[in-house]
Amino acid sequence: MLRSQGGDAAAMKALVERWQRPLWTHAYRLTDDAEAAWDVVQEAWVAIIRGLRRLEDAACFRTWAFRIVTHKAADAIGRKVRDRRLREAAAEKAADAVQGAAGGNEADDATRRIVDRLGVRDRQVLTLHYLEGFSVAEIAGVLQIPEGTVKSRLFKARARLKESYRVNDNRSE
């Protein structure tokens, strides 16, 4: 620890090797997500390395490092909650746009009911693509997901929409 504070790269490597797994385990317990835990630990290590020279008592390292991981995990969870709320709000707005785009006739009402039954993800990609005119790349940027995921979601959403229309047509016969 003291050698790490002095800038010894080998000591820093040994410090990371010693504490990486316990810090990740703590982050995982807080986030319940392996990928998020790695992100949290990575952010924590940046903060730890930056603040290491200011740590006055080397015996406090464990408590100090775990506190940093705890704060970074809380930040990550907060971002995840905010992102989810924003996506849900965007999905609701998209659903409203789909409903607004449909007129007031019986066929439009049926379309609105079918779209309402789709999941949030399906409504998101369908409305962004077909009503808002976004490209796959633009949708990926809006939803902060890879383009391949957008393509996959569009494919699956179209299939579910088609199936919903088929089921709806069978009911009306």
C-alpha positions in Angstrom: 0.0 0.0 0.0 2.7 2.5 1.0 4.8 1.6 -2.1 1.7 2.1 -4.3 1.2 5.6 -2.7 4.8 6.3 -3.7 4.0 5.5 -7.4 5.6 2.0 -7.5 3.9 0.4 -10.5 4.6 -3.2 -9.4 3.1 -2.4 -6.0 0.0 -0.9 -7.7 -0.4 -4.0 -9.8 -0.2 -6.2 -6.6 -2.8 -3.9 -4.9 -5.2 -4.3 -7.8 -4.7 -8.1 -7.9 -5.3 -8.3 -4.2 -8.5 -6.2 -4.1 -10.1 -6.6 -7.6 -12.2 -9.7 -6.7 -13.4 -8.5 -3.3 -14.4 -5.1 -4.7 -16.1 -6.7 -7.7 -18.0 -9.1 -5.5 -19.2 -6.1 -3.4 -20.2 -4.2 -6.5 -22.0 -7.3 -7.9 -24.0 -7.6 -4.6 -25.1 -4.0 -4.9 -25.9 -4.0 -8.6 -27.0 -7.6 -9.1 -25.5 -7.3 -12.6 -22.1 -8.7 -13.5 -21.4 -6.2 -16.3 -22.5 -3.2 -14.2 -20.3 -4.5 -11.4 -17.2 -4.5 -13.7 -18.1 -0.9 -14.8 -18.5 0.1 -11.1 -15.1 -1.4 -10.1 -13.4 0.2 -13.1 -14.7 3.6 -12.1 -13.8 2.9 -8.5 -10.2 2.0 -9.4 -9.9 5.3 -11.3 -11.0 7.1 -8.1 -8.8 5.0 -5.9 -5.7 5.6 -8.0 -6.4 9.3 -8.1 -7.0 9.6 -4.4 -4.4 7.0 -3.2 -1.7 9.6 -2.3 -4.2 11.5 -0.1 -5.1 8.4 2.0 -3.3 9.1 5.2 -3.7 5.8 7.0 -2.8 2.7 4.9 -4.8 0.6 7.3 -7.9 2.3 6.2 -7.5 1.3 2.6 -10.1 -1.6 2.7 -12.8 0.6 4.2 -12.0 3.5 1.9 -12.0 1.4 -1.2 -15.3 -0.3 -0.3 -16.9 3.1 0.4 -15.8 4.3 -3.1 -17.3 1.1 -4.7 -20.5 1.7 -2.7 -20.8 5.3 -4.0 -20.0 4.3 -7.5 -22.6 1.5 -7.4 -25.2 3.9 -6.1 -24.3 6.3 -9.0 -24.7 3.5 -11.5 -28.0 2.3 -10.0 -29.3 5.9 -10.1 -28.2 6.3 -13.7 -29.9 3.0 -14.6 -33.2 4.1 -12.9 -33.1 7.5 -14.6 -32.4 5.9 -18.0 -35.3 3.4 -17.5 -37.6 6.2 -16.6 -36.6 8.2 -19.6 -37.0 5.2 -21.9 -40.4 4.5 -20.4 -41.4 8.2 -20.9 -40.2 8.0 -24.5 -42.1 4.8 -25.0 -45.3 6.4 -23.7 -44.8 9.4 -25.9 -44.2 7.1 -28.8 -47.3 5.1 -28.0 -49.2 8.4 -27.9 -47.7 9.3 -31.3 -48.9 6.0 -32.7 -52.3 6.6 -31.3 -52.4 10.1 -32.5 -51.2 9.1 -36.0 -54.2 6.8 -36.3 -57.5 8.5 -37.1 -60.8 7.8 -35.5 -62.2 5.1 -37.7 -62.7 1.5 -36.7 -59.6 0.2 -38.5 -57.4 2.8 -36.8 -58.9 1.9 -33.4 -58.0 -1.7 -34.0 -54.5 -0.7 -35.0 -54.2 1.4 -31.8 -55.3 -1.5 -29.6 -52.8 -3.9 -31.3 -50.0 -1.4 -30.8 -51.0 -0.8 -27.2 -50.6 -4.6 -26.6 -47.0 -4.6 -27.8 -44.3 -4.3 -25.2 -42.5 -1.0 -24.5 -39.4 -2.1 -26.5 -41.5 -3.0 -29.5 -43.4 0.3 -29.4 -40.1 2.2 -29.0 -38.4 0.9 -32.1 -41.5 0.8 -34.3 -42.5 4.3 -33.6 -39.0 5.7 -33.8 -38.4 4.0 -37.1 -41.8 4.2 -38.8 -43.4 7.3 -37.3 -40.4 9.5 -36.5 -38.3 8.3 -39.5 -35.2 7.5 -37.5 -32.5 5.3 -39.1 -31.2 2.2 -37.3 -28.1 4.2 -36.3 -30.2 7.1 -35.0 -32.4 4.7 -33.0 -29.2 3.1 -31.5 -28.1 6.6 -30.4 -31.5 7.4 -28.9 -31.8 4.2 -27.0 -28.1 3.8 -26.3 -27.9 0.3 -27.6 -25.9 -1.3 -30.4 -27.2 -1.1 -34.0 -27.5 -4.9 -34.1 -29.8 -4.8 -31.1 -32.0 -2.2 -32.9 -32.2 -4.4 -36.0 -33.0 -7.5 -33.9 -35.7 -5.6 -32.0 -37.2 -4.2 -35.2 -37.3 -7.7 -36.7 -39.0 -9.1 -33.6 -41.4 -6.2 -33.2 -42.5 -6.5 -36.8 -43.1 -10.2 -36.3 -45.1 -9.6 -33.1 -47.1 -6.9 -34.8 -47.8 -9.2 -37.8 -48.9 -11.9 -35.4 -51.1 -9.5 -33.4 -52.8 -8.4 -36.6 -53.3 -12.1 -37.6 -54.9 -12.9 -34.2 -57.0 -9.8 -34.3 -58.3 -10.7 -37.8 -59.2 -14.2 -36.6 -61.1 -12.8 -33.7 -63.2 -10.5 -35.9 -64.2 -13.3 -38.3 
